[in-house]
């Protein structure tokens, strides 16, 4: 039985399960991220066998076995109900297995720093044998190199050291069994079966599961989105808890997911995902504000068509001289169905009501954007 850690008590809210990476505890990996979530969920993390608070594994197990154990955990709290799921590395591989084996139970998933096949079977068998013979102490240095982006452990020892301590405390046999479970895990040919919304989060500095591995997942499932985080390696929830929490809220919280969906449709997924990945603790509240209110409350209203909202927005931006935003919304206007001729007419109209100098600048900006 997997041990559970309750990060946020909300029995009347959706259940969100958090899965850890091999060699970590859910407390060390997820605590800072889980406490930064704005959306209201009943947040529960679990530990892998022999990790954190879970008892040592009595024998070998597979990723499918772990998925069934997670389902048992969910059933103890919400029998036969759907739940949200987020996991890192092996924790995310468990999420993929849940999505495939129990598709009706996971309503949405965030898969971080993982792959449909992680590494090679030979690599995992070699590591399992190393730990059986020398203990987890033998993989601490290598794990620190793989887990964290360059310089992170020196900058944030209060984050890195508890994770490395958790690795040292893992039951050796259970760690080896987890390695062997990953050696046998490969669902690359089944991704198209996954219909639930999937957010794939990659660390730009991740060596074990580089961004291409997450792109394969995002492109392979029916409804996938990829976000790449700069300056992050393999343990994104610990390395960048603020941004990961922001991404989970965007993906799981209904009012935020509606806003981010419209924002991506209007402004383009590349622009929005780049802005999201660049979120910091300082800017997160503002990004959350515009996602919920500008895009979730206003742009989603049925009272005006999106092309009409583009007409109004272009006029306001020209009048107020917001040139950077104007360039962005000229692109959005084309996405929303405005022709080049109609954009020209809008700017001509502003020459009369907003002033010729404002329209002159707007023409210059719009021409550059339209040529691009």
PERALIN-V83380 format. One record per residue. OMEGA is omega in degrees with one decimal (NA if undefined). Layout:
omega = <OMEGA;OMEGA>
//
This chain:
omega = <-179.6;175.6;-177.2;175.4;179.1;179.6;179.0;-176.8;177.4;-172.9;-178.4;-177.4;-179.7;178.0;175.8;178.8;-178.7;-178.2;-175.9;174.6;176.5;179.9;-179.1;168.0;-179.7;178.2;-177.6;-175.2;-166.9;-171.4;-175.0;178.1;-176.7;-178.8;178.7;179.1;176.4;-179.8;-177.1;178.0;166.9;-168.2;-178.0;173.9;177.8;176.2;175.3;177.6;178.5;178.9;174.7;-177.5;-177.5;177.9;178.5;179.0;179.2;-178.8;-178.1;175.5;177.1;174.9;176.8;175.8;178.4;178.7;177.9;177.7;177.0;177.4;176.1;177.6;178.8;-178.8;176.7;-179.8;-177.7;-175.4;173.5;-179.6;176.3;-179.2;174.8;-176.7;172.5;179.9;179.2;175.6;177.4;176.6;177.7;174.9;174.6;177.2;176.3;-180.0;176.2;-179.8;-179.0;-173.7;-176.7;-170.1;-179.2;-173.7;-178.1;-176.4;176.1;-176.8;170.8;-175.2;-172.4;168.6;-174.0;177.4;174.7;165.3;-175.7;178.4;-179.9;178.6;-179.0;179.9;-177.7;177.8;177.6;-180.0;177.8;-179.7;178.3;-177.8;176.9;-175.9;-173.2;-179.7;-177.6;177.0;-177.8;-177.3;-177.4;-177.5;179.1;178.5;178.3;178.9;-178.7;-171.4;-167.9;173.6;-178.2;176.9;-175.4;-176.2;178.1;-179.2;-172.8;-179.8;179.9;175.1;-173.6;-173.5;176.2;177.7;178.5;175.0;177.8;177.6;179.8;-176.1;-177.2;173.7;-173.3;-178.0;-179.8;176.7;179.6;177.5;178.6;176.4;-179.0;174.4;178.8;177.3;-178.2;-175.0;176.6;-179.4;-176.6;-177.0;-176.9;-173.8;-177.8;177.5;-173.0;-176.8;178.9;178.5;-177.8;171.0;178.3;-177.2;-179.1;169.5;-177.7;-178.6;-176.1;178.2;-178.4;-179.0;-177.6;-175.9;179.5;178.7;178.7;176.7;177.9;178.3;-177.3;179.9;-174.0;179.7;-176.4;-178.1;-176.7;176.5;-180.0;171.1;179.4;-177.0;176.3;176.3;-179.0;178.1;-166.6;-178.4;-174.0;-178.9;179.1;-177.5;-177.0;-173.0;-178.1;-177.3;178.9;176.5;177.4;179.7;178.8;176.9;177.5;-173.9;-170.6;-174.6;-171.5;-177.1;178.7;179.8;176.5;180.0;-177.8;178.8;179.5;179.4;179.1;179.3;-174.7;-173.9;-178.3;-176.2;-178.4;-179.7;-175.7;-179.4;175.9;178.3;179.3;-179.1;179.9;179.7;176.2;175.9;-179.3;-174.0;-172.4;-177.9;179.2;178.3;178.1;179.2;-176.2;177.3;-177.0;-171.0;-179.6;-174.5;-178.3;-177.0;-173.7;-176.0;177.7;-178.3;-176.9;-173.5;177.2;174.0;-179.1;178.8;178.0;176.9;176.2;177.8;-178.6;-177.2;178.1;179.7;-178.7;-178.1;176.2;-177.4;-175.4;177.0;179.6;-167.4;179.9;178.0;178.9;179.0;-179.9;-175.7;168.2;175.5;-179.4;179.9;176.8;176.8;-177.1;170.9;177.0;176.7;175.2;179.6;179.9;176.3;176.5;-179.2;177.0;-177.2;175.5;178.7;-179.2;177.1;179.8;-170.6;-179.9;177.7;-179.0;178.8;178.7;179.3;179.0;177.8;-179.2;177.3;-178.9;180.0;-177.8;-179.9;178.9;-178.6;-178.2;175.8;177.5;NA>
//
